Amino acid sequence: MALKNPASPAHRRPLLLGYALGEAANSLVTNGLITFGLLCYTNALGLSPARAGTALAVSILVEALTQPLVGHLSDHTRNRWGRRHPYLIAGGLLMATGFYFAWAIPPLFRHSSNALFGYLVGLHMLLRLSQNIFYIPYLALGYEITRDDREQAELQSFRQVFNMAGNLAGPALAWTIFFHNHGSQRGTAILDNYIHMGAVFAGAAVFFILVMVVITWRGGGVARGSDTPADGCWRRTFLGDLRSVLGGANVRPVLIFLFLFTMATVVMGSLQLYFYEHCLHISGWRKTVVHGSTMVSFAVGALVAPKLMGRLDHRRSLWVGGWVSIGCNLFQAILFFPSLLSERVLVAFGPVEVNVSLAAFVPLHAGFWFGAGIVFPVVNTMMADVAGSHRLAAGVNRDGSHAAAFNLTIQLAVSLGLLLSGLLVALVGFTAGPGRQTPETIQRLAAAMFLTAPAMILLSLLTIQKYGLNRELMEQSRGEAGGP
């Protein structure tokens, strides 16, 4: 809901930062799975890449069935605790528990690949359901904390910064903290390492969620039980709400762009881990530096995004971020393919070659994620504008349904991106287990990483051209509706 008397930005910044803590919890769970899921299930448990990718992606069915329903239920919930906060607490605790058991797999299910595959399919379905219960109301709460364009851009920037902070303090540092090699055995081939990581990440996620709930509840200005939709709450059917949300002319280009761009980042995020492990012969702390540089660059891009939106419209801001990512990946391909084609590993064991290769690889690789850091706050702000435009036109609050459509698109992209990543790893000839890969496999893996993501990003940029909202139209709509 819109705030009638918003406080000064400086006074409200703790509320915006407190809200963004929820993104750190989501980051630990989502990025932890994206980063280490395929590695754990193939390297430590011996599942084939195709089946591991399928196990991670099959939860798409739960996403499609439950996310719109969770958004609808949250929009229509009426109690003294509000429309969003009960779901944040219940879903958050279930999400952290499910994440732990994604790694702490009971021995009963490890005796055969079929039993393991069945366990992972069921577990990830339950995990996705709990994430939906938490994250859909969380996104809707963000739309309601502020309707001010500048504050909304800042809020979405903070969210992405906290996402990368969680990613840096979690998956990036995990290389150094949890995945130490034992003799000739790689740290990523030891299941106990993943279990220890899962326990720490789950505990941190619970802490962040509880702090976020307290801050946003005490901060005021959010929808509680007395703030109900203007049309009588339950009169509209679930399908009617869904048609109303998806029928908007501006929502479709945003969702299509989001789907393609997110898939590109998931493929990059998954394949880069295999690249670190099998192309870069470097120690765990150097992997942390390489991986951590992507998180820092993403966060810097997210901080740049509000300033960019202040100078350019949203579509042009997306083009800037997208072309930065495309350019950096293509430069990597041009720079490193000659050495790969001559069957030289990118970073050999000699210390001089390590330093030279990393000096070229790290900034270009980080540049891809700097561009992505610009894009995600922009597209989140665009969706907030779409939700606000619908609310002004229809006179009812459907933020939860808009949040469901937005996050469903992300999760569909994540699921299909993980499936595509597993298929690509299989197609390049990767052999499951801890063994070394052939030079030809390394070459094909690098080609898949350097070229697949830029192609998908370019396609996503072409789809956003039909987006028609801008500041002038939003201000005009608010003026006609008599709102702030």
ROKOL-506812 format. One record per residue (C-alpha): residue number from 1; chain; x negated, z, y negated. Coordinates in Angstrom, 3 decimals. Each point is the difference from the previous one (the first is absolute). Layout:
<sites>
{site NUM,'A',{X,Z,Y}} ...
</sites>
This chain:
<sites>
{site 1,'A',{0.000,0.000,0.000}} {site 2,'A',{-1.156,-0.543,-3.561}} {site 3,'A',{-1.281,2.978,-1.910}} {site 4,'A',{2.019,0.657,-3.154}} {site 5,'A',{-2.777,1.796,-1.872}} {site 6,'A',{-3.292,-0.949,1.560}} {site 7,'A',{-2.910,2.189,-0.920}} {site 8,'A',{-3.238,-1.349,-1.386}} {site 9,'A',{-2.155,-1.974,2.453}} {site 10,'A',{-2.717,2.675,-0.092}} {site 11,'A',{2.499,2.722,0.859}} {site 12,'A',{1.510,-2.054,2.832}} {site 13,'A',{-3.274,-1.104,1.553}} {site 14,'A',{-0.248,3.035,2.367}} {site 15,'A',{3.430,-0.942,1.384}} {site 16,'A',{-1.120,-3.594,0.541}} {site 17,'A',{-3.222,1.159,1.655}} {site 18,'A',{1.863,2.518,2.159}} {site 19,'A',{2.342,-2.724,1.164}} {site 20,'A',{-2.975,-2.238,0.846}} {site 21,'A',{-1.310,2.647,2.434}} {site 22,'A',{2.623,-1.201,2.461}} {site 23,'A',{-1.785,-3.335,0.103}} {site 24,'A',{-3.197,1.737,1.135}} {site 25,'A',{1.887,1.345,3.031}} {site 26,'A',{1.448,-3.416,0.766}} {site 27,'A',{-3.462,-1.537,-0.430}} {site 28,'A',{-1.599,2.279,2.585}} {site 29,'A',{2.635,-0.978,2.562}} {site 30,'A',{0.389,-3.698,-0.749}} {site 31,'A',{-3.630,-0.832,-0.758}} {site 32,'A',{-1.196,2.211,2.827}} {site 33,'A',{2.032,-2.092,2.446}} {site 34,'A',{-0.915,-3.320,-1.593}} {site 35,'A',{-3.683,0.904,-0.094}} {site 36,'A',{-0.508,1.597,3.393}} {site 37,'A',{3.054,-0.876,2.107}} {site 38,'A',{-1.302,-3.213,1.549}} {site 39,'A',{-3.515,1.428,0.339}} {site 40,'A',{1.243,3.089,1.826}} {site 41,'A',{2.308,-1.815,2.372}} {site 42,'A',{-2.526,-2.724,0.856}} {site 43,'A',{-3.404,1.750,-0.230}} {site 44,'A',{0.890,3.514,1.179}} {site 45,'A',{2.951,-0.665,2.315}} {site 46,'A',{-0.806,-3.501,1.252}} {site 47,'A',{3.334,-1.608,-0.872}} {site 48,'A',{-0.167,-3.745,-0.609}} {site 49,'A',{0.056,-1.023,-3.695}} {site 50,'A',{3.232,-1.947,0.403}} {site 51,'A',{1.831,2.932,1.617}} {site 52,'A',{-1.441,2.470,-2.505}} {site 53,'A',{1.198,-2.169,-2.887}} {site 54,'A',{3.413,-0.349,1.618}} {site 55,'A',{0.308,3.772,0.471}} {site 56,'A',{-0.697,0.507,-3.707}} {site 57,'A',{2.331,-2.803,-1.070}} {site 58,'A',{3.027,0.543,2.249}} {site 59,'A',{1.267,2.759,-2.296}} {site 60,'A',{1.292,-2.865,-2.135}} {site 61,'A',{3.316,0.523,1.817}} {site 62,'A',{0.245,3.579,-1.258}} {site 63,'A',{-0.889,-1.147,-3.530}} {site 64,'A',{2.721,-2.628,-0.082}} {site 65,'A',{2.703,2.314,1.348}} {site 66,'A',{-0.742,3.259,-1.776}} {site 67,'A',{-1.531,-0.625,-3.425}} {site 68,'A',{3.137,-1.414,-1.689}} {site 69,'A',{2.048,2.760,1.629}} {site 70,'A',{-2.347,2.731,-1.255}} {site 71,'A',{0.166,-1.443,-3.518}} {site 72,'A',{3.787,-0.136,0.133}} {site 73,'A',{0.304,3.571,1.303}} {site 74,'A',{-2.413,1.304,-2.608}} {site 75,'A',{1.908,-1.713,-2.823}} {site 76,'A',{3.252,1.628,1.178}} {site 77,'A',{-1.288,3.475,0.888}} {site 78,'A',{1.665,2.817,-1.980}} {site 79,'A',{-1.312,3.546,0.267}} {site 80,'A',{-1.727,2.609,-2.122}} {site 81,'A',{-3.434,-1.216,1.138}} {site 82,'A',{0.579,-3.500,-1.327}} {site 83,'A',{0.070,-3.503,1.394}} {site 84,'A',{-3.729,-0.289,0.749}} {site 85,'A',{-1.749,3.316,0.653}} {site 86,'A',{1.594,0.953,3.357}} {site 87,'A',{-1.188,-3.312,1.437}} {site 88,'A',{-3.462,0.444,-1.490}} {site 89,'A',{-0.512,3.318,1.796}} {site 90,'A',{1.523,-0.911,3.384}} {site 91,'A',{-1.491,-3.484,0.151}} {site 92,'A',{-3.401,1.147,-1.211}} {site 93,'A',{-0.401,2.685,2.647}} {site 94,'A',{1.139,-2.350,2.774}} {site 95,'A',{-2.344,-2.714,-1.283}} {site 96,'A',{-3.046,2.284,0.131}} {site 97,'A',{0.878,1.133,3.541}} {site 98,'A',{0.459,-3.574,1.218}} {site 99,'A',{-3.297,-1.041,-1.547}} {site 100,'A',{-1.881,2.698,1.910}} {site 101,'A',{1.460,-1.130,3.323}} {site 102,'A',{-0.950,-3.604,-0.747}} {site 103,'A',{-3.522,1.131,0.926}} {site 104,'A',{0.569,3.101,2.160}} {site 105,'A',{1.417,-2.016,2.887}} {site 106,'A',{0.907,2.146,3.035}} {site 107,'A',{-2.174,-0.737,3.083}} {site 108,'A',{3.161,-0.953,1.918}} {site 109,'A',{0.204,-3.233,-2.005}} {site 110,'A',{-3.662,-0.956,0.220}} {site 111,'A',{-0.164,-0.826,3.711}} {site 112,'A',{1.169,-3.610,-0.388}} {site 113,'A',{0.294,-2.586,-2.744}} {site 114,'A',{3.754,-0.321,0.601}} {site 115,'A',{0.588,3.740,-0.425}} {site 116,'A',{-2.185,0.054,-3.106}} {site 117,'A',{1.755,-3.021,-1.480}} {site 118,'A',{3.437,1.559,0.606}} {site 119,'A',{-1.075,3.293,-1.591}} {site 120,'A',{-1.397,-1.741,-3.073}} {site 121,'A',{3.122,-2.111,-0.464}} {site 122,'A',{2.294,3.059,0.135}} {site 123,'A',{-2.277,2.164,-2.124}} {site 124,'A',{-0.392,-2.556,-2.752}} {site 125,'A',{3.743,-0.582,-0.115}} {site 126,'A',{0.575,3.730,-0.575}} {site 127,'A',{-2.861,0.118,-2.503}} {site 128,'A',{1.465,-2.887,-1.988}} {site 129,'A',{3.414,1.660,-0.034}} {site 130,'A',{-1.460,3.216,-1.413}} {site 131,'A',{-1.957,-1.985,-2.592}} {site 132,'A',{3.229,-1.689,-1.074}} {site 133,'A',{1.766,3.336,-0.420}} {site 134,'A',{-2.823,1.155,-2.275}} {site 135,'A',{-1.087,-3.097,-1.852}} {site 136,'A',{3.271,-1.711,-0.979}} {site 137,'A',{1.305,3.029,-1.964}} {site 138,'A',{-3.527,0.445,-1.358}} {site 139,'A',{-0.009,-3.486,-1.535}} {site 140,'A',{3.532,0.481,-1.356}} {site 141,'A',{-1.060,3.288,-1.598}} {site 142,'A',{-2.713,-1.906,-1.851}} {site 143,'A',{2.564,-2.389,-1.474}} {site 144,'A',{2.033,2.986,-1.211}} {site 145,'A',{-2.789,2.072,-1.525}} {site 146,'A',{-0.326,-2.522,-2.809}} {site 147,'A',{1.649,-3.214,-1.186}} {site 148,'A',{-2.501,-0.479,-2.802}} {site 149,'A',{-2.036,-3.171,0.603}} {site 150,'A',{-3.305,1.534,-1.079}} {site 151,'A',{0.486,3.170,2.017}} {site 152,'A',{1.170,-1.942,3.043}} {site 153,'A',{-3.138,-2.148,-0.116}} {site 154,'A',{-2.114,3.150,-0.335}} {site 155,'A',{1.841,1.715,2.850}} {site 156,'A',{-0.531,-2.986,2.316}} {site 157,'A',{-3.658,-0.083,-1.022}} {site 158,'A',{-0.374,3.691,0.865}} {site 159,'A',{1.659,-0.634,3.358}} {site 160,'A',{-2.512,-2.674,0.913}} {site 161,'A',{-2.918,2.117,-1.212}} {site 162,'A',{1.154,2.885,2.207}} {site 163,'A',{0.513,-2.458,2.851}} {site 164,'A',{-3.631,-1.035,-0.266}} {site 165,'A',{-1.159,3.575,-0.566}} {site 166,'A',{1.642,0.924,3.306}} {site 167,'A',{-1.523,-3.075,1.595}} {site 168,'A',{-3.467,0.829,-1.325}} {site 169,'A',{0.134,3.684,0.919}} {site 170,'A',{1.577,-0.892,3.353}} {site 171,'A',{-0.762,-3.250,1.864}} {site 172,'A',{-3.112,-0.864,-2.042}} {site 173,'A',{-1.695,3.401,0.432}} {site 174,'A',{1.164,0.114,3.618}} {site 175,'A',{-2.876,-2.293,0.928}} {site 176,'A',{-2.453,2.707,-1.000}} {site 177,'A',{2.002,3.121,0.908}} {site 178,'A',{1.640,-0.911,3.297}} {site 179,'A',{-1.644,-3.057,1.553}} {site 180,'A',{-3.541,1.009,0.862}} {site 181,'A',{-1.648,-1.964,2.795}} {site 182,'A',{-0.935,1.913,3.150}} {site 183,'A',{-3.175,-1.568,1.312}} {site 184,'A',{0.773,-3.617,0.795}} {site 185,'A',{3.760,0.598,-0.182}} {site 186,'A',{1.664,-1.060,-3.253}} {site 187,'A',{2.005,2.652,-1.825}} {site 188,'A',{3.016,-2.336,-0.140}} {site 189,'A',{0.052,-0.093,3.816}} {site 190,'A',{0.591,3.779,0.334}} {site 191,'A',{3.668,1.051,0.012}} {site 192,'A',{-0.685,3.622,-1.053}} {site 193,'A',{-1.315,-1.262,-3.332}} {site 194,'A',{3.364,-1.586,-0.758}} {site 195,'A',{1.851,3.157,1.048}} {site 196,'A',{-2.060,2.171,-2.365}} {site 197,'A',{0.605,-2.486,-2.816}} {site 198,'A',{3.745,-0.034,0.721}} {site 199,'A',{0.254,3.793,-0.197}} {site 200,'A',{-1.791,0.173,-3.363}} {site 201,'A',{1.960,-2.886,-1.532}} {site 202,'A',{3.343,1.392,1.198}} {site 203,'A',{-0.713,3.436,-1.497}} {site 204,'A',{-1.061,-1.528,-3.331}} {site 205,'A',{3.141,-2.153,-0.091}} {site 206,'A',{2.247,3.055,0.438}} {site 207,'A',{-1.792,1.779,-2.844}} {site 208,'A',{0.365,-2.940,-2.403}} {site 209,'A',{3.677,-0.451,0.839}} {site 210,'A',{0.881,3.643,-0.603}} {site 211,'A',{-1.861,0.095,-3.334}} {site 212,'A',{1.707,-3.225,-1.100}} {site 213,'A',{3.449,1.383,0.882}} {site 214,'A',{-0.598,3.182,-1.997}} {site 215,'A',{-1.309,-1.838,-3.076}} {site 216,'A',{2.753,-2.616,-0.139}} {site 217,'A',{2.718,2.581,0.658}} {site 218,'A',{-1.230,2.361,-2.696}} {site 219,'A',{-0.825,-2.854,-2.382}} {site 220,'A',{3.660,-0.825,-0.552}} {site 221,'A',{1.418,-3.337,-1.049}} {site 222,'A',{0.628,-1.115,3.590}} {site 223,'A',{3.274,-0.637,1.770}} {site 224,'A',{1.483,3.130,1.556}} {site 225,'A',{3.349,0.723,1.549}} {site 226,'A',{2.000,-0.328,-3.193}} {site 227,'A',{-1.290,-3.496,-0.713}} {site 228,'A',{2.064,-2.292,2.230}} {site 229,'A',{0.627,-3.741,-0.118}} {site 230,'A',{2.626,-0.998,-2.499}} {site 231,'A',{2.217,-1.886,2.435}} {site 232,'A',{1.108,2.940,2.119}} {site 233,'A',{-2.976,0.174,2.313}} {site 234,'A',{1.361,-0.889,3.430}} {site 235,'A',{2.450,-2.744,-0.884}} {site 236,'A',{-2.479,-2.803,0.325}} {site 237,'A',{-0.990,-0.863,3.530}} {site 238,'A',{-3.548,-0.132,1.198}} {site 239,'A',{0.112,-3.789,0.346}} {site 240,'A',{1.569,-0.311,-3.435}} {site 241,'A',{-2.885,1.914,-1.554}} {site 242,'A',{-2.494,-2.154,1.870}} {site 243,'A',{1.611,-3.238,-1.165}} {site 244,'A',{0.141,1.298,-3.554}} {site 245,'A',{-3.714,0.806,-0.019}} {site 246,'A',{-1.264,-3.123,1.749}} {site 247,'A',{2.315,-2.288,-1.944}} {site 248,'A',{-1.929,0.425,-3.245}} {site 249,'A',{-1.804,-3.128,-1.190}} {site 250,'A',{-3.208,1.866,-0.841}} {site 251,'A',{-0.314,2.153,3.089}} {site 252,'A',{-0.698,-2.860,2.422}} {site 253,'A',{-3.183,-1.388,-1.633}} {site 254,'A',{-1.372,3.550,-0.302}} {site 255,'A',{0.618,0.744,3.678}} {site 256,'A',{-1.387,-3.333,1.220}} {site 257,'A',{-3.136,0.442,-2.104}} {site 258,'A',{-0.384,3.591,1.190}} {site 259,'A',{0.349,-1.039,3.645}} {site 260,'A',{-2.680,-2.686,-0.142}} {site 261,'A',{-2.457,1.969,-2.120}} {site 262,'A',{0.345,3.147,2.120}} {site 263,'A',{-0.549,-1.992,3.193}} {site 264,'A',{-3.185,-1.403,-1.508}} {site 265,'A',{-1.342,3.477,-0.807}} {site 266,'A',{0.926,1.337,3.470}} {site 267,'A',{-1.848,-2.854,1.706}} {site 268,'A',{-3.005,0.618,-2.242}} {site 269,'A',{0.185,3.769,0.532}} {site 270,'A',{0.124,-0.368,3.784}} {site 271,'A',{-2.619,-2.730,0.425}} {site 272,'A',{-2.476,1.612,-2.381}} {site 273,'A',{-0.284,2.959,2.385}} {site 274,'A',{-1.079,-2.309,2.814}} {site 275,'A',{-2.342,-1.676,-2.477}} {site 276,'A',{-1.593,3.344,-0.935}} {site 277,'A',{-0.344,0.971,3.637}} {site 278,'A',{-1.244,-3.254,1.528}} {site 279,'A',{-1.547,-1.979,-2.877}} {site 280,'A',{-1.582,2.714,-2.113}} {site 281,'A',{-2.578,1.887,2.048}} {site 282,'A',{-0.074,3.013,-2.303}} {site 283,'A',{0.389,3.752,0.326}} {site 284,'A',{3.222,1.965,-0.424}} {site 285,'A',{-0.765,1.126,-3.534}} {site 286,'A',{-0.720,-3.594,-1.052}} {site 287,'A',{3.369,-1.003,1.447}} {site 288,'A',{1.512,2.752,-2.117}} {site 289,'A',{-1.696,-1.483,-3.070}} {site 290,'A',{1.233,-3.505,0.810}} {site 291,'A',{3.514,1.130,0.868}} {site 292,'A',{0.125,2.519,-2.832}} {site 293,'A',{-0.959,-2.655,-2.550}} {site 294,'A',{3.233,-1.843,0.844}} {site 295,'A',{2.048,3.145,-0.713}} {site 296,'A',{-1.727,0.645,-3.313}} {site 297,'A',{0.449,-3.629,-1.038}} {site 298,'A',{3.682,0.078,0.922}} {site 299,'A',{0.488,3.175,-2.053}} {site 300,'A',{-1.807,-1.523,-2.978}} {site 301,'A',{2.209,-3.075,0.276}} {site 302,'A',{3.076,2.237,0.046}} {site 303,'A',{-1.176,1.722,-3.185}} {site 304,'A',{-0.553,-3.392,-1.638}} {site 305,'A',{3.485,-1.223,0.988}} {site 306,'A',{2.034,1.862,-2.694}} {site 307,'A',{-2.323,-1.285,-2.734}} {site 308,'A',{0.285,-3.504,1.399}} {site 309,'A',{3.802,0.274,0.083}} {site 310,'A',{-0.124,1.094,-3.630}} {site 311,'A',{-1.718,-3.276,-0.943}} {site 312,'A',{1.516,-2.463,2.472}} {site 313,'A',{3.382,-0.339,1.653}} {site 314,'A',{0.334,1.166,3.586}} {site 315,'A',{-0.347,-3.404,1.606}} {site 316,'A',{-3.235,-0.780,-1.820}} {site 317,'A',{-1.355,3.404,0.933}} {site 318,'A',{0.648,-0.821,3.656}} {site 319,'A',{-1.819,-3.300,-0.359}} {site 320,'A',{-3.047,1.746,-1.478}} {site 321,'A',{-0.197,2.497,2.873}} {site 322,'A',{0.720,-2.628,2.656}} {site 323,'A',{-2.656,-2.433,-1.176}} {site 324,'A',{-2.609,2.757,-0.233}} {site 325,'A',{0.614,0.765,3.701}} {site 326,'A',{-0.029,-3.665,1.008}} {site 327,'A',{-3.183,-0.755,-1.935}} {site 328,'A',{-1.957,2.945,1.391}} {site 329,'A',{0.852,-0.864,3.595}} {site 330,'A',{-0.892,-3.659,-0.423}} {site 331,'A',{-3.327,0.962,-1.581}} {site 332,'A',{-0.697,2.195,3.032}} {site 333,'A',{0.680,-2.932,2.299}} {site 334,'A',{-2.322,-2.279,-1.968}} {site 335,'A',{-2.728,2.629,-0.101}} {site 336,'A',{0.065,1.222,3.589}} {site 337,'A',{1.124,-2.895,2.191}} {site 338,'A',{-3.443,-1.701,0.016}} {site 339,'A',{-1.603,3.094,1.543}} {site 340,'A',{2.848,0.433,2.457}} {site 341,'A',{-0.139,-3.617,1.118}} {site 342,'A',{-3.711,0.366,0.654}} {site 343,'A',{0.898,2.869,2.369}} {site 344,'A',{-1.524,2.682,-2.237}} {site 345,'A',{1.933,3.225,-0.289}} {site 346,'A',{0.871,0.752,-3.635}} {site 347,'A',{-1.932,3.233,-0.086}} {site 348,'A',{-2.881,0.295,2.431}} {site 349,'A',{-1.902,3.131,0.909}} {site 350,'A',{-2.794,-0.436,-2.554}} {site 351,'A',{0.462,2.225,-3.088}} {site 352,'A',{-0.829,-2.788,-2.492}} {site 353,'A',{2.600,-2.375,1.436}} {site 354,'A',{2.569,2.814,0.068}} {site 355,'A',{-0.429,0.674,-3.715}} {site 356,'A',{0.056,-3.671,-1.017}} {site 357,'A',{3.044,-0.827,2.115}} {site 358,'A',{1.975,3.035,-1.096}} {site 359,'A',{-0.852,-0.644,-3.642}} {site 360,'A',{1.753,-3.375,0.303}} {site 361,'A',{2.819,1.028,2.342}} {site 362,'A',{1.214,3.254,-1.571}} {site 363,'A',{0.960,-1.222,-3.519}} {site 364,'A',{1.744,-3.139,1.269}} {site 365,'A',{1.843,1.890,2.714}} {site 366,'A',{0.970,2.707,-2.489}} {site 367,'A',{1.149,-2.710,-2.422}} {site 368,'A',{2.682,-1.120,2.454}} {site 369,'A',{1.476,3.512,-0.073}} {site 370,'A',{-0.372,0.261,-3.788}} {site 371,'A',{2.363,-2.973,-0.275}} {site 372,'A',{2.396,1.615,2.477}} {site 373,'A',{-0.138,3.197,-2.065}} {site 374,'A',{1.306,-1.955,-2.982}} {site 375,'A',{2.767,-1.657,1.985}} {site 376,'A',{1.726,2.959,1.669}} {site 377,'A',{0.837,2.067,-3.132}} {site 378,'A',{1.308,-3.181,-1.626}} {site 379,'A',{2.297,-0.950,2.866}} {site 380,'A',{1.187,3.631,0.301}} {site 381,'A',{0.862,-0.024,-3.704}} {site 382,'A',{1.836,-3.299,0.441}} {site 383,'A',{2.144,1.535,2.737}} {site 384,'A',{0.739,3.007,-2.208}} {site 385,'A',{1.169,-2.459,-2.668}} {site 386,'A',{2.198,-1.774,2.554}} {site 387,'A',{1.565,3.335,1.024}} {site 388,'A',{0.514,0.971,-3.639}} {site 389,'A',{1.550,-3.374,-0.807}} {site 390,'A',{2.433,0.370,2.910}} {site 391,'A',{0.921,3.514,-1.083}} {site 392,'A',{0.724,-1.161,-3.556}} {site 393,'A',{2.051,-2.976,1.166}} {site 394,'A',{1.978,1.731,2.773}} {site 395,'A',{0.245,3.486,-1.519}} {site 396,'A',{-0.991,1.727,3.253}} {site 397,'A',{-3.239,1.442,1.362}} {site 398,'A',{-1.320,-2.036,2.932}} {site 399,'A',{-3.646,0.981,-0.381}} {site 400,'A',{-0.183,1.118,3.621}} {site 401,'A',{1.236,-3.352,1.252}} {site 402,'A',{-2.465,-1.834,-2.226}} {site 403,'A',{-2.783,2.275,1.222}} {site 404,'A',{1.068,-0.735,3.588}} {site 405,'A',{-0.132,-3.752,-0.567}} {site 406,'A',{-3.411,0.334,-1.632}} {site 407,'A',{-1.519,2.225,2.662}} {site 408,'A',{1.627,-1.919,2.851}} {site 409,'A',{-1.782,-3.069,-1.305}} {site 410,'A',{-3.303,1.900,-0.057}} {site 411,'A',{0.457,1.360,3.497}} {site 412,'A',{1.053,-3.367,1.402}} {site 413,'A',{-3.145,-1.424,-1.548}} {site 414,'A',{-2.121,2.857,1.394}} {site 415,'A',{1.480,-0.394,3.487}} {site 416,'A',{-0.382,-3.768,0.081}} {site 417,'A',{-3.416,0.262,-1.666}} {site 418,'A',{-1.195,2.338,2.753}} {site 419,'A',{1.455,-2.332,2.627}} {site 420,'A',{-1.733,-2.987,-1.614}} {site 421,'A',{-3.248,1.990,-0.219}} {site 422,'A',{0.152,0.800,3.712}} {site 423,'A',{0.664,-3.645,0.828}} {site 424,'A',{-2.857,-1.163,-2.230}} {site 425,'A',{-2.403,2.476,1.616}} {site 426,'A',{1.075,-1.317,3.402}} {site 427,'A',{-0.272,-3.642,-1.099}} {site 428,'A',{-3.555,0.372,-1.301}} {site 429,'A',{-1.050,1.188,3.466}} {site 430,'A',{-0.393,3.737,-0.600}} {site 431,'A',{-0.571,1.931,3.228}} {site 432,'A',{1.804,3.353,0.343}} {site 433,'A',{-2.194,3.050,0.521}} {site 434,'A',{-3.253,1.202,-1.573}} {site 435,'A',{-2.162,-3.015,0.958}} {site 436,'A',{-1.838,-2.326,-2.403}} {site 437,'A',{1.615,-3.262,-1.067}} {site 438,'A',{-1.498,-3.491,0.176}} {site 439,'A',{-1.336,-1.749,-3.150}} {site 440,'A',{2.824,-2.535,0.289}} {site 441,'A',{2.560,2.800,-0.047}} {site 442,'A',{-1.646,1.479,-3.100}} {site 443,'A',{0.156,-3.388,-1.745}} {site 444,'A',{3.691,-0.478,0.776}} {site 445,'A',{0.813,3.581,-1.019}} {site 446,'A',{-1.647,-0.514,-3.393}} {site 447,'A',{1.853,-3.288,-0.496}} {site 448,'A',{3.324,1.692,0.755}} {site 449,'A',{-0.732,2.835,-2.451}} {site 450,'A',{-1.326,-2.134,-2.856}} {site 451,'A',{2.618,-2.771,0.101}} {site 452,'A',{3.317,1.353,1.319}} {site 453,'A',{0.697,2.504,-2.785}} {site 454,'A',{-0.737,-2.374,-2.939}} {site 455,'A',{2.308,-2.653,1.456}} {site 456,'A',{2.861,2.512,0.269}} {site 457,'A',{-0.614,1.335,-3.533}} {site 458,'A',{0.101,-3.502,-1.469}} {site 459,'A',{3.343,-0.595,1.710}} {site 460,'A',{1.336,3.309,-1.358}} {site 461,'A',{-0.904,-0.945,-3.580}} {site 462,'A',{1.999,-3.195,0.291}} {site 463,'A',{3.131,1.934,1.011}} {site 464,'A',{0.122,2.341,-3.019}} {site 465,'A',{0.638,-2.775,-2.531}} {site 466,'A',{3.778,0.450,0.240}} {site 467,'A',{-0.101,3.621,-1.185}} {site 468,'A',{1.878,0.093,-3.313}} {site 469,'A',{-0.018,3.572,-1.352}} {site 470,'A',{-2.108,0.967,-3.011}} {site 471,'A',{-0.104,2.764,-2.602}} {site 472,'A',{2.355,-1.811,-2.378}} {site 473,'A',{2.679,-0.477,2.650}} {site 474,'A',{-0.279,3.628,1.155}} {site 475,'A',{0.316,1.316,-3.563}} {site 476,'A',{2.973,-2.280,-0.583}} {site 477,'A',{1.703,1.294,3.170}} {site 478,'A',{-0.590,3.605,-1.020}} {site 479,'A',{1.426,-0.696,-3.433}} {site 480,'A',{3.133,-1.617,1.431}} {site 481,'A',{0.457,2.912,2.413}} {site 482,'A',{-0.514,2.560,-2.780}} {site 483,'A',{-2.809,1.705,1.933}} {site 484,'A',{-3.539,1.051,-0.987}} 
</sites>
